[in-house]
Amino acid sequence: MLSINMDDVLNVLTSIRSYLIAIGVIIAIAVVLMIAVMKLNKPVKKLVRGTALVAMLTGIVVCVNMICSGPMSTMLDLVSGSGTISKTTSDETTVLAQNIAREGIVLLENNDNTLPVASGSKLNVFGWASTNPILGGAGSGALNDAYDQISLLQSLSDAGIETNSELTQFYTDYKADRPVVGMWNQDWTLPEPNVSLYTDELMANAKSFSDTAMIVISRSGGEGADLPTDMNAVVDGSYMDGTTYTAGTYDDTLNEGNDWDAGDHYLQLTNREEEMIDLVCSNFDKVVLVYNGANAFELGFIKDHPQIKSVLWVAGMGHVGMEALGEIVTGEVNPSGKTIDTYVYDMEKTPWWNNFGDFNYTNMDEFAYTSTGFTGNESTAEVSFINYVEGIYVGYKFYETAALEGLINYDEMVQYPFGYGLSYTTFEQTMGDITEADGKISFDVTVTNTGSVAGKDVVEVYYNPPYENGGIEKASTNLVQFEKTQLLEPGASETINISFAVEDMASYDYQNAKAYVLDAGDYVISINSDSHNVIDSKTYTVDSTVTYSGSNSRQSDLVTATNAFDYAEGNIEYLSRADGFANYAAATAAPKSYEMAADAKASFYNISNYLSAEATAADEDANAEAVTTGAETTLKLADLRGLDKNDPKWDELLNSMSLDDMNALISLGGYQTNSVDSIGKVRTNDCDGPASINNNFTGVGSLGFPVGVTIAATYNKELAYSFGDYIGKMADEMDVSGWYAPAMNIHRTAFAGRNFEYYSEDPILSGYVASEACKGSWANGVYAYIKHFAMNDQEENRCDMLCTWSNEQAIRETYLRPFEICVKNVDMCAVMSSFNYIGNRWAGGSASLLKTVLRDEWGFNGFVLTDYFGVYGYMSSDQAIRNGTDCMLVNYPTATNNVQFRDTNGAQQAMREATKNILYTVVNSRAYAPENLTMGMASWKKLMIVLDVIFGALMVCLMAIFIKNFLKRKKEEAPAATSAEE
């Protein structure tokens, strides 16, 4: 659940400032008036003061009413929302969450068949993290506090394993709670007792308790900050060239001694952990290691400790998923998960190492924006940059290709390949003959369980395209499809049909053809146990090169794709396979220039230079026709449910709307779509949560599923669909129509803070898992906001104006591909754009991204929402709607969420199109299903009217009392005055 944001509070106060001033003036006038009548006779003085009091209270209430029905109305709509999740649905969700966990835990090592251990065994569990495992992420991925959590130790106990309580007490006495890596503040401290604290008695008792040990190592991550690449800089308060590291702290007084050596990063062992592992391995010959973290970790130390026989990767399990760990340890469940990233021995030898982090331009100060920040401290959003120098060679696509070309020694570089995972049984896969029809390649794979226990297996399909030295960049290994078997008993077989489009093997040539190209030659299609190890292969031959240009578009495209992102290439040398990656050193070096090129700077926009008639007009259709507004119609939005988007009734309905009606929809879309009374548009709720559905305003939320990487690690499309289906079911019960998920940015690096909710380093795995989740939610009429579109692959500087530079091939083949799969395979979804700039253009203001590619090429028919709009200052509704965004994610008025430049036909057409996109999505959602559609006034407005009537009656009564008392005193004073005269 997200917490209150100080910048939002200040902005809300700013939006109601005029009303607060009016209240202050009313009070001041009333006080002055009360003082001014001090010398009048008592009856008049009391009457005037009473009247002033009534007038003051009435004025205050009128102002409060104007605040509530004006700038605060959408906020009150959200806070007064209703809906709960039934126990039946929660119970069913619990079962599904645990099933995902059962298939999402990955067995990395199992020497000497150390696992499983028998239920009823005893186990020493070492590592402070065993008492405080990571179950979710921070920010939008946080778990709702309303649900109980199953801990790591509880899961072992539930599976019948007795753990050493003396060890557990030792860790909880050391530190009971985990330092928080949250959205607004990151404490990266890793509690781990020094080995000197493990007494001889403690260790002797442990050895007497059991001859087997489990070690737990965990790492956290979350929205708002990337994982630190220099821990000593975090400890001493500096980071990146001596500047202040604002993304977190480290308490170096908690543990004894220095936790980190020079050059250490967060994804390797601390000195305390190294010593603890040495201690355990010197006392136990059978050790099981559990790595509890979403980000790929440096696990090379396993080779140095032969006592570590078995290794399990257990990412965030959500509220109840950790139950699966005990089941896998005892063998009740056979692990079937696969890695979703490549695990390397040394992160610093990766091609992205020098081009990840905080790089600020030195010549863009005039575009900086200063705000008070989330913590209440003043901060400045600057223009920064990140260079995706590795091009298409992300993750395993680099390591496999670099090994083939002789650049690296694969076994020295890679510890666990992408798609790798062991089982307690063995499988055999046989590949049938390839057939091709109607542009589709198909073949059967028969999977047989050749072992002694039941289990599931994954069929991973890759292709190796023909490559010509110096030609179009191509990786030698590319996942193209995957499927998972059902549970196979020993000796049982299942035949799975594999199918994918021939065009899926085309490469994008951004330099010459400026189109997708399927080169002539042999394409080796293989079934693999992982990205590195081939089980079987067949060859598919393309006789002549196919260029998808002109009228010859790919079958899945509505409009032929051609270069749309030349502006984002920048002055960068990209990694090339040519001559065995001859340019590796030059391409992967750290940035040499920190100045934006003059031509890019000349066309850079944010609110400092965009909000003018000239700048906005440049993004409009100069030949746009005039827009009709305010026309008479009997149509209401509900009448258009199920109609084609081009049905003439849409024009009739839109012609009836005013520009203010349109602006109401466009400008206030934070956690909702706004109501428009004139067309019967009801307000709808949208909610956050990549692994759950949480209403941040009412506090109602769902049980949290395992995090995204765990869902991806199942390689199970059916489970991904069920996940989305139950999100949709719970959303429906909560009266929620939109879901801010799934997120499918790429694990370009292991250090990205939100890797826990982003699925993988691979776009195909990410895209299919996400599309199944979207299908599941839409089956319940809940539209998913696929996010963050696009290239929001790190948290550092994400809320600055982060210029992400990449070439078009990498953009299309890697970073846009998951979104493309979703849009082309899901009937209806929405899109959440991203904070960052692509090249020098804000993603939410990039017509190339949101119009040319998303709508024209892919045929997207939903609406586009910004990422959080309220506090970052560089975004504007005017720039957004003219370039393909439809709605602003904010729920109170800001300086730039309203469309300001509306006078031209082009601006009005942009407003009309944005409005139509929002309405089309919502009217076809669950919100307008007959059983859900409720028209009429919001409950808080009804309450306000009732309170106003009561208040009015009280004021009338009070005023009547004042007048009655005045008349009474006047009457009493009259005889006294007469007597005095006599």
WOGIRA-V913219 format. One record per helix or strand. SS is the DSSP state (helix for helix, strand for strand). FROM is the first residue (numbers start at 1). TO is the last residue. Records with the same first field share a line. If there is no record, write none. Layout:
SS: FROM-TO, FROM-TO
This chain:
helix: 6-15, 17-36, 42-69, 73-79, 87-104, 111-113, 128-131, 139-141, 152-158, 165-174, 195-197, 200-209, 231-235, 271-283, 300-304, 323-329, 347-349, 353-355, 365-367, 396-404, 410-413, 502-505, 566-568, 578-581, 584-587, 598-602, 607-610, 613-618, 637-640, 648-655, 659-667, 677-679, 708-713, 717-733, 763-778, 808-815, 817-825, 843-845, 847-857, 877-882, 905-923, 926-928, 939-981
strand: 106-110, 122-126, 138-138, 162-163, 181-181, 186-187, 212-218, 222-222, 225-225, 238-239, 243-244, 249-249, 286-292, 308-313, 343-344, 360-360, 369-371, 379-381, 383-387, 414-416, 422-422, 427-431, 435-437, 440-449, 455-455, 458-464, 478-484, 488-488, 493-501, 507-509, 515-518, 521-528, 534-542, 546-548, 672-673, 676-676, 681-681, 684-688, 694-694, 701-701, 736-740, 743-743, 783-789, 801-805, 830-833, 837-838, 841-842, 864-868, 887-889
